[in-house]
């Protein structure tokens, strides 16, 4: 059974865009030569300029494609490096996910402070606990207790540190904490890390990594 011309065109693989453009260019050039004024023919130099221009465009398209392929390969390489982050513990000022396990904090009170208080807020922004913490930058273990000393329910909490001097609050700063990295994503705004409990943080906001 013979294949019709339409079926043959449908069965044939589509030409690359640059090849299709070249065919169009040749057709236009043929029409231009056919319909030129015989008393004032187009100079051969003009044809050479048109061919050179099209050749330059073709080379630019190929260069752009090559750069896109290199960028894709680089992205894959970067993702392979990010795979090494998964399972590590990242330190950041992101909210913490509390599920009963203690959380390691990295407080950084003001140098002139004579006291510091950890302020804990739930996902709704309500203060659920306040506790005094030692001055200094040594790691501090937060056990997730409320004002009465009872364990807080599982959920996401925001932690901040009030630095005081002579009973006056000097400043309030977010508190950095460690949390396991469970996923690394690459998006339009860069690399985003997903921590335990689904807490998201930009990779640029991570100040330290450590083995669990």
Secondary structure by P-SEA (a helix, b strand, c coil): ccccaaaaaaacccccaaaaaaaaaaaaaaaaaaaccccccccaaaaaaaaaaaaaaaaaaaaaaaaaaaaaaaaaaaaaaaccccccccccccbbbbccbbbbbbccccccccbbbbbbbcccccccbbbbbbccccbbbbcccccccccccbbbbbbbbbbbccccccbbbbbbbbbbbcccccccccbbbbcccbbbbbcccccccccc
